[in-house]
Amino acid sequence: QAGMVLAAHRRQGLVLERRLTEGDWTTLVLRKPSGGHAG
């Protein structure tokens, strides 16, 4: 399932920063890429 979740978030422009696995659980840490746009 983590692969499908990651793919869906990547389509929205997020990038994987860290993937943590603890037993059967996987935590995906995602972030917005730094695009150099001031906001």
PQR file with spaces between the fields and no chain letter, atoms N, CA, C, O and H, PARSE charges and radii, in Angstrom:
ATOM       1  N    GLN     1       0.810   -1.203    0.000 -0.4000 1.5000
ATOM       2  CA   GLN     1       0.000    0.000    0.000 -0.0000 2.0000
ATOM       3  C    GLN     1       0.849    1.260    0.000  0.5500 1.7000
ATOM       4  O    GLN     1       0.458    2.271   -0.583 -0.5500 1.4000
ATOM       5  N    ALA     2       1.999    1.209    0.644 -0.4000 1.5000
ATOM       6  CA   ALA     2       2.844    2.403    0.727 -0.0000 2.0000
ATOM       7  C    ALA     2       3.245    2.885   -0.664  0.5500 1.7000
ATOM       8  O    ALA     2       3.323    4.090   -0.906 -0.5500 1.4000
ATOM       9  H    ALA     2       2.316    0.387    1.118  0.4000 1.0000
ATOM      10  N    GLY     3       3.498    1.956   -1.573 -0.4000 1.5000
ATOM      11  CA   GLY     3       3.870    2.337   -2.932 -0.0000 2.0000
ATOM      12  C    GLY     3       2.770    3.097   -3.645  0.5500 1.7000
ATOM      13  O    GLY     3       3.037    4.069   -4.352 -0.5500 1.4000
ATOM      14  H    GLY     3       3.435    0.978   -1.376  0.4000 1.0000
ATOM      15  N    MET     4       1.530    2.657   -3.460 -0.4000 1.5000
ATOM      16  CA   MET     4       0.398    3.346   -4.095 -0.0000 2.0000
ATOM      17  C    MET     4       0.189    4.724   -3.475  0.5500 1.7000
ATOM      18  O    MET     4      -0.107    5.688   -4.182 -0.5500 1.4000
ATOM      19  H    MET     4       1.313    1.868   -2.886  0.4000 1.0000
ATOM      20  N    VAL     5       0.340    4.817   -2.174 -0.4000 1.5000
ATOM      21  CA   VAL     5       0.187    6.103   -1.489 -0.0000 2.0000
ATOM      22  C    VAL     5       1.277    7.068   -1.952  0.5500 1.7000
ATOM      23  O    VAL     5       1.003    8.233   -2.239 -0.5500 1.4000
ATOM      24  H    VAL     5       0.580    4.035   -1.600  0.4000 1.0000
ATOM      25  N    LEU     6       2.501    6.579   -2.020 -0.4000 1.5000
ATOM      26  CA   LEU     6       3.611    7.419   -2.457 -0.0000 2.0000
ATOM      27  C    LEU     6       3.406    7.898   -3.890  0.5500 1.7000
ATOM      28  O    LEU     6       3.647    9.067   -4.192 -0.5500 1.4000
ATOM      29  H    LEU     6       2.724    5.633   -1.786  0.4000 1.0000
ATOM      30  N    ALA     7       2.968    7.018   -4.765 -0.4000 1.5000
ATOM      31  CA   ALA     7       2.727    7.395   -6.161 -0.0000 2.0000
ATOM      32  C    ALA     7       1.664    8.482   -6.258  0.5500 1.7000
ATOM      33  O    ALA     7       1.812    9.425   -7.035 -0.5500 1.4000
ATOM      34  H    ALA     7       2.772    6.068   -4.520  0.4000 1.0000
ATOM      35  N    ALA     8       0.603    8.358   -5.484 -0.4000 1.5000
ATOM      36  CA   ALA     8      -0.469    9.357   -5.514 -0.0000 2.0000
ATOM      37  C    ALA     8       0.039   10.718   -5.050  0.5500 1.7000
ATOM      38  O    ALA     8      -0.316   11.742   -5.635 -0.5500 1.4000
ATOM      39  H    ALA     8       0.483    7.592   -4.853  0.4000 1.0000
ATOM      40  N    HIS     9       0.860   10.741   -4.016 -0.4000 1.5000
ATOM      41  CA   HIS     9       1.382   12.006   -3.509 -0.0000 2.0000
ATOM      42  C    HIS     9       2.431   12.599   -4.447  0.5500 1.7000
ATOM      43  O    HIS     9       2.534   13.819   -4.575 -0.5500 1.4000
ATOM      44  H    HIS     9       1.148    9.910   -3.541  0.4000 1.0000
ATOM      45  N    ARG    10       3.197   11.749   -5.095 -0.4000 1.5000
ATOM      46  CA   ARG    10       4.174   12.250   -6.070 -0.0000 2.0000
ATOM      47  C    ARG    10       3.466   12.917   -7.239  0.5500 1.7000
ATOM      48  O    ARG    10       3.961   13.906   -7.781 -0.5500 1.4000
ATOM      49  H    ARG    10       3.113   10.758   -4.991  0.4000 1.0000
ATOM      50  N    ARG    11       2.319   12.389   -7.629 -0.4000 1.5000
ATOM      51  CA   ARG    11       1.547   13.023   -8.714 -0.0000 2.0000
ATOM      52  C    ARG    11       1.089   14.416   -8.314  0.5500 1.7000
ATOM      53  O    ARG    11       0.837   15.260   -9.174 -0.5500 1.4000
ATOM      54  H    ARG    11       1.918   11.586   -7.189  0.4000 1.0000
ATOM      55  N    GLN    12       0.978   14.660   -7.015 -0.4000 1.5000
ATOM      56  CA   GLN    12       0.578   15.979   -6.530 -0.0000 2.0000
ATOM      57  C    GLN    12       1.786   16.893   -6.314  0.5500 1.7000
ATOM      58  O    GLN    12       1.638   18.032   -5.872 -0.5500 1.4000
ATOM      59  H    GLN    12       1.182   13.974   -6.317  0.4000 1.0000
ATOM      60  N    GLY    13       2.971   16.391   -6.626 -0.4000 1.5000
ATOM      61  CA   GLY    13       4.161   17.222   -6.556 -0.0000 2.0000
ATOM      62  C    GLY    13       4.992   17.063   -5.296  0.5500 1.7000
ATOM      63  O    GLY    13       5.981   17.776   -5.123 -0.5500 1.4000
ATOM      64  H    GLY    13       3.091   15.465   -6.985  0.4000 1.0000
ATOM      65  N    LEU    14       4.619   16.148   -4.412 -0.4000 1.5000
ATOM      66  CA   LEU    14       5.388   15.951   -3.189 -0.0000 2.0000
ATOM      67  C    LEU    14       6.542   14.990   -3.435  0.5500 1.7000
ATOM      68  O    LEU    14       6.486   14.155   -4.339 -0.5500 1.4000
ATOM      69  H    LEU    14       3.816   15.569   -4.553  0.4000 1.0000
ATOM      70  N    VAL    15       7.580   15.114   -2.629 -0.4000 1.5000
ATOM      71  CA   VAL    15       8.738   14.232   -2.752 -0.0000 2.0000
ATOM      72  C    VAL    15       8.959   13.506   -1.431  0.5500 1.7000
ATOM      73  O    VAL    15       8.681   14.037   -0.356 -0.5500 1.4000
ATOM      74  H    VAL    15       7.625   15.792   -1.896  0.4000 1.0000
ATOM      75  N    LEU    16       9.461   12.288   -1.537 -0.4000 1.5000
ATOM      76  CA   LEU    16       9.720   11.475   -0.354 -0.0000 2.0000
ATOM      77  C    LEU    16      10.988   11.959    0.326  0.5500 1.7000
ATOM      78  O    LEU    16      12.050   12.033   -0.292 -0.5500 1.4000
ATOM      79  H    LEU    16       9.687   11.857   -2.410  0.4000 1.0000
ATOM      80  N    GLU    17      10.864   12.287    1.604 -0.4000 1.5000
ATOM      81  CA   GLU    17      12.025   12.710    2.383 -0.0000 2.0000
ATOM      82  C    GLU    17      12.563   11.547    3.203  0.5500 1.7000
ATOM      83  O    GLU    17      13.775   11.387    3.342 -0.5500 1.4000
ATOM      84  H    GLU    17      10.001   12.226    2.106  0.4000 1.0000
ATOM      85  N    ARG    18      11.661   10.737    3.744 -0.4000 1.5000
ATOM      86  CA   ARG    18      12.081    9.632    4.600 -0.0000 2.0000
ATOM      87  C    ARG    18      11.009    8.563    4.615  0.5500 1.7000
ATOM      88  O    ARG    18       9.817    8.862    4.544 -0.5500 1.4000
ATOM      89  H    ARG    18      10.676   10.867    3.631  0.4000 1.0000
ATOM      90  N    ARG    19      11.438    7.317    4.708 -0.4000 1.5000
ATOM      91  CA   ARG    19      10.510    6.190    4.818 -0.0000 2.0000
ATOM      92  C    ARG    19      10.919    5.388    6.047  0.5500 1.7000
ATOM      93  O    ARG    19      12.043    4.891    6.119 -0.5500 1.4000
ATOM      94  H    ARG    19      12.406    7.074    4.766  0.4000 1.0000
ATOM      95  N    LEU    20      10.021    5.259    7.003 -0.4000 1.5000
ATOM      96  CA   LEU    20      10.301    4.544    8.243 -0.0000 2.0000
ATOM      97  C    LEU    20       9.438    3.295    8.298  0.5500 1.7000
ATOM      98  O    LEU    20       8.237    3.352    8.036 -0.5500 1.4000
ATOM      99  H    LEU    20       9.108    5.662    6.944  0.4000 1.0000
ATOM     100  N    THR    21      10.049    2.166    8.637 -0.4000 1.5000
ATOM     101  CA   THR    21       9.300    0.921    8.747 -0.0000 2.0000
ATOM     102  C    THR    21       9.456    0.378   10.155  0.5500 1.7000
ATOM     103  O    THR    21      10.570    0.236   10.659 -0.5500 1.4000
ATOM     104  H    THR    21      11.025    2.119    8.849  0.4000 1.0000
ATOM     105  N    GLU    22       8.335    0.077   10.781 -0.4000 1.5000
ATOM     106  CA   GLU    22       8.306   -0.467   12.135 -0.0000 2.0000
ATOM     107  C    GLU    22       7.344   -1.642   12.120  0.5500 1.7000
ATOM     108  O    GLU    22       6.129   -1.452   12.183 -0.5500 1.4000
ATOM     109  H    GLU    22       7.431    0.192   10.371  0.4000 1.0000
ATOM     110  N    GLY    23       7.875   -2.847   12.039 -0.4000 1.5000
ATOM     111  CA   GLY    23       7.014   -4.020   11.958 -0.0000 2.0000
ATOM     112  C    GLY    23       6.207   -3.986   10.672  0.5500 1.7000
ATOM     113  O    GLY    23       6.765   -3.894    9.578 -0.5500 1.4000
ATOM     114  H    GLY    23       8.862   -3.000   11.988  0.4000 1.0000
ATOM     115  N    ASP    24       4.889   -4.061   10.809 -0.4000 1.5000
ATOM     116  CA   ASP    24       3.998   -4.028    9.646 -0.0000 2.0000
ATOM     117  C    ASP    24       3.639   -2.609    9.212  0.5500 1.7000
ATOM     118  O    ASP    24       2.966   -2.428    8.197 -0.5500 1.4000
ATOM     119  H    ASP    24       4.435   -4.136   11.697  0.4000 1.0000
ATOM     120  N    TRP    25       4.078   -1.605    9.962 -0.4000 1.5000
ATOM     121  CA   TRP    25       3.705   -0.221    9.687 -0.0000 2.0000
ATOM     122  C    TRP    25       4.796    0.496    8.914  0.5500 1.7000
ATOM     123  O    TRP    25       5.983    0.315    9.182 -0.5500 1.4000
ATOM     124  H    TRP    25       4.626   -1.752   10.786  0.4000 1.0000
ATOM     125  N    THR    26       4.387    1.307    7.958 -0.4000 1.5000
ATOM     126  CA   THR    26       5.311    2.155    7.205 -0.0000 2.0000
ATOM     127  C    THR    26       4.848    3.597    7.331  0.5500 1.7000
ATOM     128  O    THR    26       3.670    3.901    7.139 -0.5500 1.4000
ATOM     129  H    THR    26       3.422    1.454    7.740  0.4000 1.0000
ATOM     130  N    THR    27       5.778    4.476    7.654 -0.4000 1.5000
ATOM     131  CA   THR    27       5.497    5.908    7.715 -0.0000 2.0000
ATOM     132  C    THR    27       6.266    6.585    6.597  0.5500 1.7000
ATOM     133  O    THR    27       7.482    6.429    6.481 -0.5500 1.4000
ATOM     134  H    THR    27       6.735    4.229    7.810  0.4000 1.0000
ATOM     135  N    LEU    28       5.546    7.339    5.774 -0.4000 1.5000
ATOM     136  CA   LEU    28       6.167    8.093    4.691 -0.0000 2.0000
ATOM     137  C    LEU    28       6.215    9.559    5.097  0.5500 1.7000
ATOM     138  O    LEU    28       5.191   10.146    5.450 -0.5500 1.4000
ATOM     139  H    LEU    28       4.558    7.465    5.868  0.4000 1.0000
ATOM     140  N    VAL    29       7.395   10.145    5.048 -0.4000 1.5000
ATOM     141  CA   VAL    29       7.554   11.566    5.336 -0.0000 2.0000
ATOM     142  C    VAL    29       7.758   12.250    3.995  0.5500 1.7000
ATOM     143  O    VAL    29       8.757   12.023    3.311 -0.5500 1.4000
ATOM     144  H    VAL    29       8.226    9.669    4.761  0.4000 1.0000
ATOM     145  N    LEU    30       6.794   13.095    3.626 -0.4000 1.5000
ATOM     146  CA   LEU    30       6.825   13.768    2.329 -0.0000 2.0000
ATOM     147  C    LEU    30       6.960   15.267    2.536  0.5500 1.7000
ATOM     148  O    LEU    30       6.623   15.796    3.595 -0.5500 1.4000
ATOM     149  H    LEU    30       5.983   13.280    4.181  0.4000 1.0000
ATOM     150  N    ARG    31       7.455   15.936    1.515 -0.4000 1.5000
ATOM     151  CA   ARG    31       7.575   17.394    1.592 -0.0000 2.0000
ATOM     152  C    ARG    31       7.335   17.992    0.217  0.5500 1.7000
ATOM     153  O    ARG    31       7.417   17.316   -0.809 -0.5500 1.4000
ATOM     154  H    ARG    31       7.728   15.506    0.655  0.4000 1.0000
ATOM     155  N    LYS    32       7.040   19.267    0.234 -0.4000 1.5000
ATOM     156  CA   LYS    32       6.944   20.001   -1.022 -0.0000 2.0000
ATOM     157  C    LYS    32       8.363   20.303   -1.476  0.5500 1.7000
ATOM     158  O    LYS    32       9.203   20.675   -0.657 -0.5500 1.4000
ATOM     159  H    LYS    32       6.974   19.816    1.067  0.4000 1.0000
ATOM     160  N    PRO    33       8.643   20.152   -2.755 -0.5600 1.5000
ATOM     161  CA   PRO    33       9.999   20.469   -3.223  0.2800 2.0000
ATOM     162  C    PRO    33      10.259   21.966   -3.133  0.5500 1.7000
ATOM     163  O    PRO    33       9.350   22.776   -3.313 -0.5500 1.4000
ATOM     164  N    SER    34      11.502   22.322   -2.856 -0.4000 1.5000
ATOM     165  CA   SER    34      11.849   23.742   -2.821 -0.0000 2.0000
ATOM     166  C    SER    34      12.044   24.203   -4.255  0.5500 1.7000
ATOM     167  O    SER    34      12.978   23.788   -4.941 -0.5500 1.4000
ATOM     168  H    SER    34      12.240   21.664   -2.710  0.4000 1.0000
ATOM     169  N    GLY    35      11.148   25.063   -4.687 -0.4000 1.5000
ATOM     170  CA   GLY    35      11.191   25.510   -6.069 -0.0000 2.0000
ATOM     171  C    GLY    35      11.760   26.895   -6.239  0.5500 1.7000
ATOM     172  O    GLY    35      11.822   27.414   -7.354 -0.5500 1.4000
ATOM     173  H    GLY    35      10.389   25.400   -4.129  0.4000 1.0000
ATOM     174  N    GLY    36      12.182   27.507   -5.127 -0.4000 1.5000
ATOM     175  CA   GLY    36      12.757   28.834   -5.219 -0.0000 2.0000
ATOM     176  C    GLY    36      11.730   29.938   -5.361  0.5500 1.7000
ATOM     177  O    GLY    36      12.077   31.083   -5.649 -0.5500 1.4000
ATOM     178  H    GLY    36      12.131   27.085   -4.222  0.4000 1.0000
ATOM     179  N    HIS    37      10.452   29.594   -5.159 -0.4000 1.5000
ATOM     180  CA   HIS    37       9.395   30.597   -5.264 -0.0000 2.0000
ATOM     181  C    HIS    37       9.136   31.214   -3.897  0.5500 1.7000
ATOM     182  O    HIS    37       8.852   30.496   -2.939 -0.5500 1.4000
ATOM     183  H    HIS    37      10.170   28.664   -4.926  0.4000 1.0000
ATOM     184  N    ALA    38       9.228   32.511   -3.796 -0.4000 1.5000
ATOM     185  CA   ALA    38       8.909   33.199   -2.543 -0.0000 2.0000
ATOM     186  C    ALA    38       7.400   33.258   -2.404  0.5500 1.7000
ATOM     187  O    ALA    38       6.690   33.550   -3.366 -0.5500 1.4000
ATOM     188  H    ALA    38       9.459   33.095   -4.575  0.4000 1.0000
ATOM     189  N    GLY    39       6.917   32.984   -1.219 -0.4000 1.5000
ATOM     190  CA   GLY    39       5.480   32.972   -1.084 -0.0000 2.0000
ATOM     191  C    GLY    39       5.089   33.611    0.148  0.5500 1.7000
ATOM     192  O    GLY    39       3.897   33.700    0.446 -0.5500 1.4000
ATOM     193  H    GLY    39       7.493   32.747   -0.437  0.4000 1.0000
